Amino acid sequence: MSHGMQRLCDLPISQRPPTPWHRIPLAILFGILFNLGCLMINGTQVLFLLPLRILPFKWTRSLYNDGIRYTKAAFGCLLSMAILLSLGLRI
């Protein structure tokens, strides 16, 4: 608060300006895309990696572990992108 300006987070909610209308469709789109990304990652684990876990071969166990590591990294990237976008940072 260097120039006498009050930050938005310091204002009571009732005194804050209304949310611009263009942010509502963006929020809905973000929710849809984030959930779609989560479903795709989880679906990959169930459809492709779970059968590898069930098979009793050593090479399938290695593929399963590599696939789980890859999907965990993909979910971490999805969460990182969500955090960056929620903070308003450009990617």
N, C-alpha and C positions, 0 to 999 in steps of 0.2 A: 504494500500500500504506500508506495513512494510519492505519488503525485496527488494524494487526496482522493484517489479513486477507490471505490469499494469493490472488492472481488465478488463475483457472482456467488461463490460458495459461502460468503459471509452474510448474504442477504437472507432474511426469512423466506420461506417458500412462497408465502402469499404475496411478497413484494417482487418476486422475480418476474422477468418478462416471459410471455408465453413462448412455448416451443414453436419454432418455425414449422410450417406445414410440410415442407419437403423432407424433414427429418423422420417423419412417421413412416412413409413408404420405405425409406432406407433402413430403418430399424426392423421393419417386417422382413425385408429382403435379407438382412443380416441373419435374423433368426432362422429363416428358411435355409439359407446356405450353410450356416453353422451346423444345424441339425442334419442336413443332408450329408455334410462331410463326416459327421460322427457316425451316421448310419452306414456310410460307405466303408469307413475304416472297420467298424464292428462287423459288417457283412463280410468283408474280406477275411477277417479272422475266423468267422464261423464257416463260411462256404469253402474256403481254400486251405486254411491252416488246421482247422480241427480234424479233417480227414487225415492229414499228415501225422497228427499226434496219435491217432488211433492205430495207424499201421506200425507193426513191430520191427521195422528195419532201422538200422543205424543212420542211413543216409536220409530217411524221412525225418528223423529227429533233428538232424542238422538243418534241413530245410525249414522245419517248423520253428526252430530257435531263431534262424535268420529272418523269417517272415514276421515273427512276433517283435523282434528288435526293430524291423523296418516300420511296422504299423505303429509301434510305440513312438518312434521318431516322427511319423506323420501326424499323430495326434498332438505331440508336443509342438510341432509347427503350426497346426490348426489353432491351438490355444494361444501361441505367441502372436499369430496374426489377429486373433480376436482381441487380445489385450491391446495391441498397437492400434487397431481400429477404434476400440472403445475410448482410448486416450486421445483420439483425433490426430494421430501421427500419420504422415504419409509413408507409404511403403516403397 
